[in-house]
Amino acid sequence: MKLIREEIEDIKILTESKNGKKSLYIEGVFLQGNIKNRNGRMYPMETLQKEVGRYIKEQVSQGRAVGELGHPDSPTVNLDRVSHKIMSLRESGSNFIGKAKILESTPMGKIASSLLSEGVKLGVSSRGIGSLKPTKEGFNVVSDDFMLATAADIVADPSAPDAFVEGIMEGKEWVWEGTILRERKAEEMKKRVDTLVSQKSLEENKLNLFNEFINSL
């Protein structure tokens, strides 16, 4: 499965008060279905409905749906980089409208809050893994094994060149090993190292293995 990211630029900034305390929110389209996007992919609405339903049940409703500030390059949410909490996600036509609260008590949340307060234009980027099916029309359809890591990371450059996203972030293959999601290349390299049973063999080959792994990224 591939890491799949989709960037959307237009989000609203909201300030809400509760018991005299102000909180900062972002709101807008987080996911889009049934259209070919600028990355040359199309998400069938049925695929999104199923996965968003799971995501709401297991993540949003349990208070576990969070996102990061920046462009993470893996399907795992890094808690030390969390900047916001996704409060809601609802279907509207072929879109899913999301609302997220900026967590101003976290380091990345403070940065996001400062950027928004200073008028910096930010966007959101969904992040997940799934298989892609090419079509005769020249675009890829996201398969029904699609799984969201987060409905929205906050990004300062949602218009990042597609080639960069495809080549650096989405080029790696991810596989399930039991209940753990691992990068395929790293796992293949670990298995090869494990076959070098003698210390002498490991010493002779570890530099070559390391260089091969770095060159494959």
FENJOPE-V295639 format. One record per residue. N is the residue number from 0. RES is the residue in one letter. OMEGA is omega as a letter, one per 20 degrees, with the letter a starting at -180 (NA if undefined). Layout:
[[N & RES & OMEGA] [N & RES & OMEGA]]
//
This chain:
[[0 & M & a] [1 & K & r] [2 & L & a] [3 & I & r] [4 & R & r] [5 & E & a] [6 & E & r] [7 & I & a] [8 & E & a] [9 & D & r] [10 & I & r] [11 & K & r] [12 & I & a] [13 & L & r] [14 & T & a] [15 & E & a] [16 & S & r] [17 & K & a] [18 & N & r] [19 & G & a] [20 & K & a] [21 & K & r] [22 & S & a] [23 & L & a] [24 & Y & r] [25 & I & a] [26 & E & r] [27 & G & r] [28 & V & r] [29 & F & a] [30 & L & r] [31 & Q & a] [32 & G & r] [33 & N & r] [34 & I & r] [35 & K & a] [36 & N & a] [37 & R & r] [38 & N & r] [39 & G & r] [40 & R & r] [41 & M & r] [42 & Y & r] [43 & P & a] [44 & M & a] [45 & E & r] [46 & T & r] [47 & L & a] [48 & Q & a] [49 & K & a] [50 & E & r] [51 & V & r] [52 & G & r] [53 & R & a] [54 & Y & r] [55 & I & a] [56 & K & a] [57 & E & a] [58 & Q & a] [59 & V & a] [60 & S & r] [61 & Q & a] [62 & G & a] [63 & R & a] [64 & A & a] [65 & V & r] [66 & G & a] [67 & E & r] [68 & L & r] [69 & G & a] [70 & H & r] [71 & P & a] [72 & D & r] [73 & S & r] [74 & P & a] [75 & T & r] [76 & V & r] [77 & N & a] [78 & L & a] [79 & D & r] [80 & R & a] [81 & V & a] [82 & S & a] [83 & H & r] [84 & K & a] [85 & I & a] [86 & M & a] [87 & S & r] [88 & L & a] [89 & R & a] [90 & E & r] [91 & S & a] [92 & G & r] [93 & S & r] [94 & N & r] [95 & F & a] [96 & I & a] [97 & G & r] [98 & K & a] [99 & A & r] [100 & K & r] [101 & I & a] [102 & L & a] [103 & E & r] [104 & S & r] [105 & T & r] [106 & P & a] [107 & M & r] [108 & G & r] [109 & K & r] [110 & I & r] [111 & A & a] [112 & S & r] [113 & S & r] [114 & L & a] [115 & L & a] [116 & S & a] [117 & E & r] [118 & G & r] [119 & V & a] [120 & K & r] [121 & L & r] [122 & G & r] [123 & V & a] [124 & S & r] [125 & S & a] [126 & R & r] [127 & G & r] [128 & I & r] [129 & G & r] [130 & S & a] [131 & L & r] [132 & K & r] [133 & P & r] [134 & T & r] [135 & K & a] [136 & E & r] [137 & G & r] [138 & F & a] [139 & N & r] [140 & V & r] [141 & V & a] [142 & S & a] [143 & D & r] [144 & D & a] [145 & F & r] [146 & M & r] [147 & L & r] [148 & A & r] [149 & T & r] [150 & A & a] [151 & A & r] [152 & D & r] [153 & I & a] [154 & V & r] [155 & A & a] [156 & D & a] [157 & P & r] [158 & S & a] [159 & A & a] [160 & P & a] [161 & D & a] [162 & A & r] [163 & F & a] [164 & V & a] [165 & E & a] [166 & G & a] [167 & I & a] [168 & M & a] [169 & E & a] [170 & G & a] [171 & K & r] [172 & E & a] [173 & W & a] [174 & V & r] [175 & W & r] [176 & E & a] [177 & G & r] [178 & T & a] [179 & I & r] [180 & L & a] [181 & R & r] [182 & E & a] [183 & R & a] [184 & K & r] [185 & A & r] [186 & E & r] [187 & E & a] [188 & M & r] [189 & K & a] [190 & K & r] [191 & R & r] [192 & V & a] [193 & D & r] [194 & T & r] [195 & L & a] [196 & V & a] [197 & S & r] [198 & Q & r] [199 & K & a] [200 & S & r] [201 & L & a] [202 & E & a] [203 & E & a] [204 & N & a] [205 & K & r] [206 & L & r] [207 & N & r] [208 & L & r] [209 & F & r] [210 & N & r] [211 & E & r] [212 & F & a] [213 & I & a] [214 & N & a] [215 & S & a] [216 & L & NA]]
//
